[in-house]
């Protein structure tokens, strides 16, 4: 606990910084900025951008990134509230410092944070931010999937994002602002199109082949070699020594290379993953009516995550799009050119400018 003298000293220091910043601002030395954060289970990325008018239809280049900082996990479900709040404050302070800006130059902040699955989560993080920022700063908190969507659509909230890395989620926004999601509840609750889901099924196939419950598969030699193990029996110890999702998901390239080599078991695992991922997008598109009443309207599908990267002849992302297009022929993929933290900053920018416009018109 801080004593009152410490607290008073901090308040005075903060007020002094605010006063200096206001003077600098009036003298034109500090420009208005927005902050965008992408907070995941692994790391938290923050970027700072100037507050410049910008087309949210992707017709103009977005404003430049003035500074970028990276910190650790900010998912409160993983590290607890205190550590999560400290990480957010630290990464924002570092970004502002690198950009030559101050807290008082910030006009809007948008956080895309994993673990925000309920209005209660949103309100908790907004409360932390209100403790950090002056009252005039506009604050927006969303699930990290929204930042990923915005990274593909340059801040325009329409369409669907499919994220398939260690985990998977599909998240969409309709033109009238309704939102829907599918999956994203972790592998225990059915995220079988994820990197974890693909690799866990491959490990299961190796164990089944070894004990006589399943067909022989190239996956056995491929996975044992990748892990430096000599027998499938050793997989049990390897798996439970550290059953973290990312460690298991890292085996996806072995599954892809076996499928490319003609292994039927590996191929079947990937085909089923494609169907799972396509169903996630189709469920969201259907609930939001993204393709219009006739089913022929077009909508973007922003593709994010290592599982969807187009670097193999067995291209999971391409197959997912082909599968979706059988039902929604005008859906089109977007592979983002900017990272999700920039998507969050563009959301902050667009939200702020639209709010200012409404306020001005009223």
C-alpha positions in Angstrom: 0.0 0.0 0.0 1.2 3.5 -0.8 1.2 6.0 2.0 -0.6 9.4 1.6 2.7 11.3 1.0 3.6 9.0 -1.9 0.1 9.3 -3.3 0.1 13.1 -3.0 3.6 13.2 -4.6 2.3 11.1 -7.5 -0.8 13.3 -7.9 1.4 16.4 -8.0 3.8 14.9 -10.5 0.9 13.8 -12.7 -0.7 17.3 -12.5 2.6 18.9 -13.3 3.1 16.6 -16.3 -0.5 17.4 -17.4 0.1 21.2 -17.1 3.4 21.0 -19.0 1.7 18.8 -21.7 -1.1 21.3 -22.1 1.3 24.1 -22.6 3.3 22.1 -25.1 0.0 21.2 -26.8 -1.1 24.8 -27.1 2.3 25.7 -28.5 1.9 23.0 -31.2 4.7 20.8 -30.0 2.4 17.8 -29.2 -0.2 16.4 -31.6 -3.3 14.5 -30.7 -2.8 10.8 -30.8 -4.8 7.5 -30.5 -3.6 4.3 -28.9 -4.4 0.8 -30.2 -3.7 -2.4 -28.2 -3.9 -6.0 -29.1 -3.8 -8.0 -25.8 -3.3 -11.7 -26.2 -2.5 -14.6 -23.9 1.1 -14.6 -25.1 1.9 -10.9 -25.5 0.4 -7.4 -25.6 1.2 -5.0 -28.5 0.5 -1.2 -28.3 0.8 1.3 -31.2 0.4 5.0 -31.2 -1.0 6.9 -34.3 -1.7 10.6 -35.0 -5.3 11.7 -34.8 -5.8 12.3 -38.5 -9.1 12.1 -40.6 -9.1 8.8 -42.4 -11.4 6.9 -44.7 -12.7 3.8 -43.1 -13.4 2.3 -46.5 -9.8 1.4 -47.2 -9.6 4.0 -49.9 -6.7 5.9 -48.3 -3.6 4.8 -46.6 -3.9 4.7 -42.8 -2.0 7.3 -40.7 1.6 6.2 -39.8 2.5 4.3 -36.7 4.4 6.7 -34.5 5.6 4.1 -32.0 5.2 0.5 -31.0 5.9 -1.4 -27.8 5.5 -5.0 -26.7 4.8 -6.4 -23.2 3.7 -9.7 -21.7 0.3 -11.3 -21.2 -2.6 -9.0 -20.4 -5.4 -11.6 -20.3 -6.8 -11.3 -16.8 -8.0 -14.9 -16.9 -4.4 -16.0 -17.2 -2.4 -13.6 -15.0 -4.9 -12.0 -12.7 -6.3 -8.4 -12.6 -3.3 -6.6 -11.0 -0.7 -8.0 -13.4 -3.0 -7.4 -16.3 -3.6 -3.8 -15.4 0.1 -3.2 -14.8 1.0 -4.7 -18.2 -1.5 -2.5 -19.9 -0.3 0.7 -18.2 3.4 -0.2 -18.8 3.0 -0.9 -22.5 1.0 2.3 -23.1 3.5 4.4 -21.1 6.4 2.9 -23.2 4.6 3.6 -26.5 3.9 7.2 -25.6 7.4 7.7 -24.4 8.8 6.3 -27.7 6.5 8.5 -29.8 7.4 11.7 -27.9 3.8 12.1 -26.7 2.2 12.4 -23.3 -0.9 11.0 -21.6 -2.7 14.3 -22.2 -2.1 14.1 -26.0 -4.2 10.9 -26.1 -7.7 11.4 -27.4 -8.9 7.8 -27.8 -7.8 4.3 -26.8 -9.1 1.0 -28.2 -8.2 -2.3 -26.6 -8.7 -5.6 -28.3 -8.1 -8.1 -25.5 -8.5 -11.8 -25.4 -10.6 -12.9 -22.4 -13.2 -10.1 -23.0 -16.2 -12.4 -23.6 -18.9 -10.6 -21.5 -19.9 -7.1 -20.7 -18.6 -7.6 -17.2 -15.1 -8.2 -18.6 -15.5 -5.0 -20.7 -16.6 -2.9 -17.7 -13.7 -4.2 -15.5 -11.1 -3.1 -18.1 -12.8 0.2 -18.7 -12.7 0.9 -15.0 -8.9 0.3 -15.0 -8.5 2.6 -18.0 -10.5 5.4 -16.3 -8.0 5.3 -13.4 -5.2 5.8 -15.9 -6.5 8.4 -18.3 -8.1 11.9 -17.9 -11.9 11.9 -18.2 -12.0 13.5 -21.7 -10.2 10.5 -23.3 -12.6 8.2 -25.2 -12.2 4.5 -24.2 -13.2 1.4 -26.2 -12.7 -2.2 -25.1 -13.5 -5.2 -27.2 -12.5 -8.8 -27.8 -9.2 -9.2 -29.7 -11.1 -10.7 -32.6 -12.6 -7.3 -33.4 -9.0 -5.8 -33.6 -8.1 -8.6 -36.0 -11.2 -7.9 -38.2 -10.3 -4.2 -38.3 -6.7 -5.0 -39.3 -8.1 -6.4 -42.5 -10.8 -3.9 -43.2 -8.7 -0.8 -42.2 -11.0 0.0 -39.3 -14.3 -0.6 -41.0 -16.5 -2.9 -38.9 -18.2 -5.1 -41.5 -17.7 -8.7 -42.4 -16.1 -11.6 -40.6 -12.7 -12.5 -39.2 -11.5 -16.1 -39.0 -8.6 -16.5 -36.6 -6.9 -19.9 -36.6 -3.6 -20.2 -34.7 -3.2 -22.1 -31.5 -7.0 -21.6 -30.9 -9.7 -20.5 -33.3 -12.6 -18.1 -33.4 -14.9 -16.6 -36.0 -16.3 -13.1 -35.3 -18.5 -11.0 -37.4 -20.2 -7.5 -37.5 -23.2 -6.7 -39.7 -23.7 -3.3 -41.5 -26.2 -2.3 -38.8 -23.7 -3.1 -36.0 -24.9 -6.4 -34.8 -22.2 -8.8 -33.6 -21.9 -12.6 -33.5 -19.2 -15.2 -32.8 -18.7 -18.9 -33.3 -16.1 -21.1 -31.5 -13.3 -19.5 -29.5 -14.2 -21.5 -26.4 -11.0 -23.6 -26.3 -10.4 -27.2 -27.4 -12.3 -28.8 -24.6 -15.4 -27.0 -25.9 -15.0 -27.8 -29.5 -12.4 -25.7 -31.3 -11.3 -28.6 -33.4 -10.2 -26.4 -36.4 -7.5 -24.8 -34.3 -3.8 -25.6 -34.4 -4.2 -27.4 -31.1 -7.1 -29.4 -32.4 -5.2 -30.5 -35.6 -2.1 -31.5 -33.6 -4.0 -33.2 -30.8 -5.8 -35.4 -33.4 -2.4 -36.2 -35.0 -0.9 -37.2 -31.7 -4.0 -39.4 -31.0 -3.6 -41.0 -34.5 0.0 -41.9 -33.6 -1.0 -43.5 -30.3 -3.8 -45.4 -32.0 -1.5 -46.7 -34.8 1.0 -47.8 -32.1 -1.5 -49.8 -30.0 -3.4 -51.4 -32.9 -6.6 -49.2 -32.8 -5.8 -47.3 -35.9 -4.1 -47.4 -39.3 -0.3 -47.0 -39.6 0.5 -43.4 -40.5 3.5 -41.3 -41.7 2.7 -39.0 -38.7 4.4 -41.5 -36.3 7.9 -41.0 -37.8 7.4 -37.3 -38.6 6.2 -36.3 -35.1 8.7 -38.5 -33.2 11.6 -37.0 -35.3 10.3 -33.5 -34.7 10.2 -34.1 -31.0 13.5 -36.1 -30.7 11.7 -39.2 -29.3 12.4 -42.8 -30.2 9.0 -44.4 -29.5 5.3 -43.5 -29.4 5.3 -44.6 -25.8 7.4 -41.6 -25.0 4.6 -39.3 -26.4 2.6 -39.7 -23.2 5.3 -38.3 -21.0 6.1 -35.5 -23.5 2.4 -34.5 -23.8 1.6 -34.3 -20.1 5.0 -32.9 -19.0 3.6 -29.5 -20.2 0.2 -29.8 -21.9 0.2 -26.1 -23.0 -1.9 -25.6 -26.1 0.8 -23.6 -28.0 3.4 -26.4 -27.5 1.1 -29.0 -29.0 -0.2 -26.7 -31.8 3.5 -26.2 -33.0 3.2 -29.7 -34.5 0.8 -28.5 -37.3 3.6 -28.3 -39.9 4.3 -32.0 -39.4 0.6 -32.8 -40.2 0.6 -30.6 -43.3 3.8 -32.2 -44.7 2.5 -35.7 -44.1 -0.7 -34.8 -45.9 1.3 -33.4 -48.8 3.3 -36.6 -48.8 0.0 -38.6 -49.4 -0.8 -39.8 -45.8 -4.5 -40.5 -45.6 -4.8 -40.0 -41.9 -3.1 -36.6 -41.9 -5.2 -35.6 -45.0 -8.4 -36.6 -43.2 -7.4 -34.5 -40.1 -6.9 -31.4 -42.3 -10.0 -31.9 -44.3 -12.1 -32.1 -41.1 -10.3 -29.0 -39.7 -11.2 -27.1 -42.9 -14.9 -28.1 -42.5 -14.8 -27.0 -38.9 -13.3 -23.6 -39.7 -15.7 -23.1 -42.6 -18.7 -23.9 -40.4 -17.5 -21.3 -37.9 -17.6 -18.6 -40.6 -20.9 -19.8 -42.1 -22.6 -19.8 -38.7 -21.6 -16.2 -38.1 -22.6 -15.1 -41.7 -26.0 -16.8 -41.4 -26.8 -15.3 -38.0 -25.9 -11.8 -39.2 -27.2 -12.1 -42.7 -23.9 -10.9 -44.1 -24.7 -12.0 -47.6 -28.2 -10.5 -47.9 -31.6 -12.2 -48.2 -30.7 -13.9 -51.4 -27.4 -15.3 -50.1 -25.5 -13.7 -53.0 -24.2 -10.5 -51.3 -20.5 -10.1 -50.8 -18.7 -9.8 -47.5 -15.0 -9.9 -46.5 -13.5 -12.8 -44.5 -10.3 -11.5 -42.8 -7.9 -14.5 -42.5 -5.6 -14.4 -39.4 -3.3 -16.9 -37.8 -0.6 -19.4 -38.6 -2.9 -22.2 -39.5 -4.3 -20.1 -42.4 -1.0 -18.9 -43.8 -0.6 -19.6 -47.5 2.9 -21.2 -47.6 2.2 -24.8 -48.4 0.7 -26.7 -51.3 -1.9 -28.1 -48.8 -3.3 -24.6 -48.2 -5.8 -24.8 -45.3 -6.9 -21.1 -45.7 -7.6 -21.6 -49.4 -9.6 -24.8 -48.8 -11.6 -23.0 -46.1 -12.6 -20.2 -48.6 -13.5 -22.8 -51.3 -15.7 -24.6 -48.7 -17.4 -21.3 -47.7 -18.0 -20.3 -51.3 -20.1 -23.3 -52.0 -22.7 -21.7 -49.8 -21.7 -18.0 -50.1 -20.1 -17.5 -53.6 -19.4 -13.8 -53.2 -17.5 -14.1 -49.9 -13.9 -12.9 -50.4 -10.7 -13.4 -48.3 -8.5 -10.6 -47.0 -5.1 -11.2 -45.6 -4.3 -8.2 -43.4 -1.3 -6.0 -44.3 -1.2 -4.5 -40.8 -1.1 -6.2 -37.3 -4.2 -6.3 -35.0 -2.8 -3.5 -32.7 -3.0 -1.2 -35.8 -6.5 -2.5 -36.4 -7.4 -1.4 -32.8 -5.8 2.0 -33.3 -7.9 2.5 -36.5 -11.0 1.5 -34.6 -10.1 4.1 -32.0 -9.7 6.7 -34.7 -12.9 5.8 -36.5 -15.0 5.6 -33.3 -13.6 8.9 -32.1 -14.1 10.8 -35.4 -17.7 9.4 -35.8 -18.5 10.4 -32.2 -17.1 13.9 -32.7 -19.1 14.3 -35.9 -22.3 13.2 -34.1 -21.6 15.7 -31.3 -20.8 18.5 -33.8 -24.0 17.8 -35.8 -26.2 17.7 -32.7 
